[in-house]
Amino acid sequence: MGFDFPSPEWATAYKQALNTSAAYKLAGKDWTHGAVAMIVKAEPSLGIAEDTAMWLDVNGGECRDCRLVSRAEAEKAPFVIVADYARWKQVITRELDPIKAMMQGKLKLTKGHLPTIVKYVNSSRELVETTSKVPTKFRGEN
């Protein structure tokens, strides 16, 4: 049994996984550029009635906060990444590298400085790697 993605329970489990990951603590130690909001576009067929975002406040190798927020709240983050549900699923299942996906336009960086994100590629990789430690139930799957 896993946590629905996205959900408050998934966000809490992800925060815990990040804060217990020695690899993330090391890879993310130099990130001091503020929160990253990851917006999942509305997909009513999957029960996502409106755009939903995960606010990920990471700093110095620690996850200070991870919670679901509205799109309006997400737009206040220094970095905003937008994609549909299928793309986020590919990121979480490690089928899609988020940095490459941003360069290819599969994930859209709508706010923030791409060269800054690229500079912290190892931190991004560990953020994604850590999602594999969260038992995840994807919508639309039995």
N, C-alpha and C positions, 0 to 999 in steps of 0.2 A: 504494500500500500504506500502510495506516495502522496505528496502535497500537490494540489492543483496549481498549475502555472497559468497565469499569475494569480497569486493570492497572498493575503497577509501572512498566512502560515508558511508559505514558500519563502517569502522575504525574510522571516524570522530565522528559518532554518539555514538560509544562505548566509545571513550575518554570522550565525554561530559557526558555520563551516569556515568562513573566511577568518574569523578570529581564532580558530584552532589550527589553522594551516601555517606551519613553519615556512613552507615555500612561498606563500603569499606575503607573509610578514617580511621576508627578505626581498622579494621581487618588488613589492609595493612601498618599500621604505622611503623612497625619494619622491613619491607622489604627494604634492601639497597644493594641487591646483583646484581643489574643490570637488563638489558633488558631481556625479554623472547621473543623468536621468535617461532611462531606457524606456521609450514609449512603444507600447504594443498598439497598433492601429485597431480600431473597432472591427469586430467580426461577429455580428449577431448570430450567425449559424453556430458559433462555438460558445455562445453565452457571454460574449464580450460586447455589451451594448454600446459602449463609447470608448474612445481612446483611453487607455490605462497606462500608467507609468510606474516603474520601480525607481525610487529615489535611492541612490547608492552613495552614501557619504563615506568616502574612504580618504584616509590621510595617514601618511607615514607608516604604511603597512598594517593599519588597523581599520576595521569597519566600524565607524561610529554610529551609523544608522542605516537601515535598509527597510523601506516601507513602501506601500502602494500609495500613489497620489494621483490626482486628476492631471489631465494634460496641462491645464492652466498653471497648476503648481509646478509641474515638471519644467515648464518653460523658464522658470526662475533659476534653474541650475546653470552653472558655468558651461557645462557640456551636456548637449541633448542629442540623443541618437534615436532615430525613428525607423521602425520596420514593421512588416506585418507578422502575424503570429507564426507562420511557417518559417520565416527567416530566423526569428528568435529561437524556435525549436531547433533549427539547424545549428545555431551557435551553442545552445545548451548541450546538444548531443555530440558536439565537437566535429560536426560535418563541415562547418563553415568557420574559418578563421575571421574574427571580427575586424582586424586591421585590414586584411585583404578585402573583406566585404565592403568596408568603408571606401577603400580605394576604387573598387569596382562599382560603387553606387548601390550595392545590394542592401547595405545599411546606410541610412542617410544621417550624416552629422549635420544637424540643422543649426547648431549653436556650438561654438567652441573652436579651438585651433587644432586642425588636423596634425600639423607637425609636432605639436605637444603630445598628442596621443601616440603618434608613431614613435616618438622618443622613448615612451614607456611600454614598448611592445612586450617585454617580459612580464611586466605587471599585468597587462591585459590578458596575456596567455594564462597566467595563474588565476585571474578572476574567472576565466572560462573553465579552466581545469577544475576549479573548486565547485563549479555547478554540478559536476558529476558526483559529488559527495552528498548532494541533496536528493533524497528520493522524490522523483518528479512524476506526476501524472499529467500527461498532456491531454488537453481537451480534444474530443473527437475520437479518442481511442478507448477501447473497452478495458 
